Amino acid sequence: MRVIAGSARSLRLKTLDGPDVRPTTDRIKETLFNMIHNDIYGCRFLDVFAGSGAIGIEALSRGADSCYFVDESAQAAKCIEENLIFTKLKDRAVILRSDASAAIKRLSSSDLQFDIVFMDPPYKTGAEVKVLEALSESGIIHTDSLIIVEADLKTEFTYLSDLGFEIIREKKYKTNKHVFISLEQERK
């Protein structure tokens, strides 16, 4: 796995091992960032279920002002830190070793707001529902924030309206999809 573009272009990142690890492939990562490239520069990025940190590091490499990485695994936090040091992007990053919903609640007590929230939760666990609920109750997103969920193709998002969100775009791949979510228009 490598950084696709920007200041850390072509640098190979460390990855996590394990049967439940599914790093986003370089091809899917490149497609994702081609879709959001106009929103990256100068943004505040939140990478939830960050794993190796590859998505947030890509955002930093492409000019995001800052990135907060959230993962409850000690192994993931260590991997993210090593990748940030290697790419020389650590000075614009914060690593939160925490449960995703708890991290969002903790961030809510600050004045921080994120322009882009990316999450790649474990598939078929409903973890994305809990995080979206936490986001809807938090103050860390604003009217123009973009939330991107990487999910299994069969994952349903029919509950979004109940949380005040709507799907603005969906990109399907062979085995998964990216769902682009924002606050409902009438709530903006």
C-alpha positions in Angstrom: 0.0 0.0 0.0 1.4 3.4 -1.0 0.5 7.1 -0.9 -1.0 7.9 -4.3 -0.3 11.7 -4.6 0.9 14.8 -2.9 3.9 15.5 -0.6 4.3 11.8 0.4 3.7 10.4 -3.1 4.8 6.9 -3.8 5.9 6.2 -0.2 5.0 2.7 1.0 3.0 2.5 4.2 3.1 -0.2 6.8 -0.1 -2.2 7.1 -1.8 -4.2 9.8 -1.9 -8.0 9.9 -4.9 -10.1 10.8 -7.9 -12.0 9.4 -10.2 -9.0 9.8 -8.0 -6.4 8.2 -9.2 -5.1 4.8 -7.0 -2.2 3.7 -8.5 0.0 1.0 -6.8 -1.0 -2.2 -4.7 1.7 -4.0 -7.1 1.6 -6.9 -10.2 2.3 -4.7 -8.3 4.9 -2.7 -7.3 6.7 -5.9 -10.9 6.6 -7.2 -12.1 8.0 -3.9 -9.6 10.8 -3.8 -10.3 11.7 -7.5 -14.0 12.1 -6.4 -13.2 14.4 -3.5 -10.0 16.1 -4.7 -11.5 19.6 -4.7 -12.5 19.3 -1.1 -9.2 18.1 0.4 -6.9 21.1 0.3 -7.1 23.0 3.6 -9.7 20.8 5.1 -9.9 19.3 8.6 -10.2 15.5 8.1 -11.4 12.8 10.5 -10.4 9.2 9.8 -12.5 6.8 11.9 -11.6 3.1 12.2 -8.3 4.3 10.7 -6.4 1.0 10.7 -3.0 1.8 9.2 -4.0 5.5 8.6 -3.7 5.2 4.9 -6.8 7.3 4.1 -6.0 10.1 6.5 -2.3 10.1 5.4 -3.5 10.4 1.8 -5.6 13.4 2.8 -2.6 15.0 4.6 -0.3 14.3 1.7 -2.8 16.0 -0.7 -3.0 19.2 1.5 -5.5 18.7 4.3 -4.6 21.1 7.1 -5.0 18.4 9.8 -6.3 14.8 10.3 -7.5 13.1 13.5 -7.1 9.3 13.4 -9.4 7.2 15.5 -8.9 3.5 16.2 -9.2 1.6 19.4 -6.5 -0.9 18.6 -3.0 -0.3 20.1 -1.5 -2.1 17.1 -3.3 0.3 14.7 -2.3 3.4 16.7 1.4 2.3 16.6 1.1 1.6 12.9 -0.5 5.0 12.2 2.3 6.8 14.2 5.0 5.0 12.4 3.4 5.8 9.0 3.0 9.5 10.0 6.7 9.7 11.0 7.8 8.0 7.8 5.8 10.3 5.6 6.8 13.4 7.7 3.2 14.3 8.3 3.0 13.8 12.1 3.0 17.5 12.9 -0.5 17.9 11.3 -2.0 14.7 12.9 -3.6 13.6 16.1 -4.1 9.9 17.0 -7.0 9.0 19.3 -6.9 5.5 20.6 -10.5 5.1 21.4 -13.8 3.5 20.6 -15.2 5.6 17.6 -18.4 6.8 19.3 -16.5 7.7 22.5 -13.9 9.6 20.4 -16.7 11.6 18.7 -18.3 12.4 22.1 -14.9 13.6 23.4 -14.3 15.7 20.3 -17.7 17.3 20.7 -16.5 19.0 23.9 -13.9 20.9 21.8 -14.5 23.6 19.3 -13.4 21.3 16.4 -15.4 20.8 13.3 -14.5 18.5 10.5 -15.0 19.1 6.8 -14.6 15.5 5.8 -15.3 12.4 8.0 -14.2 9.1 6.5 -15.0 5.8 8.2 -14.2 2.2 7.3 -15.9 0.2 10.0 -15.9 -3.6 10.3 -18.5 -4.9 7.9 -21.8 -6.4 9.0 -21.5 -5.2 12.6 -23.7 -2.1 12.5 -20.7 0.0 13.7 -21.4 2.7 11.1 -24.9 3.2 12.6 -23.5 4.0 16.0 -20.9 6.4 14.6 -23.5 8.2 12.4 -25.8 8.5 15.5 -22.9 10.0 17.5 -22.1 12.4 14.6 -25.7 13.5 14.4 -25.7 14.3 18.1 -22.3 16.0 18.0 -21.2 19.5 17.1 -18.2 18.3 15.1 -19.8 18.5 11.7 -21.1 21.6 9.9 -23.6 22.2 7.2 -21.1 21.5 4.4 -19.4 18.5 6.0 -19.0 15.4 3.9 -19.3 12.0 5.6 -17.9 9.0 3.6 -18.7 5.5 4.7 -16.9 2.5 3.2 -19.3 -0.4 3.5 -20.2 -3.9 2.2 -22.4 -3.8 -0.9 -25.4 -5.0 1.1 -25.2 -2.5 3.8 -28.4 -0.5 4.0 -28.6 3.2 5.0 -32.4 3.6 5.1 -32.3 5.1 8.6 -30.2 8.2 7.5 -33.2 10.5 7.4 -34.1 9.8 11.0 -30.6 11.1 11.9 -30.9 14.2 9.7 -28.6 12.9 7.0 -29.1 12.1 3.3 -27.1 10.2 0.7 -25.7 12.5 -1.9 -23.7 10.0 -3.9 -22.8 6.3 -3.9 -19.9 4.6 -5.7 -20.0 0.8 -6.0 -17.0 -1.5 -6.5 -16.8 -5.3 -6.9 -17.1 -6.1 -3.2 -17.8 -2.8 -1.4 -19.0 0.8 -1.8 -18.4 4.4 -0.7 -21.5 6.2 0.5 -21.3 10.0 0.5 -23.5 11.5 3.2 -24.4 15.1 4.2 -26.9 16.8 6.4 -30.3 16.9 4.8 -30.9 20.0 2.7 -33.7 21.4 4.9 -31.4 21.2 8.0 -28.5 23.1 6.4 
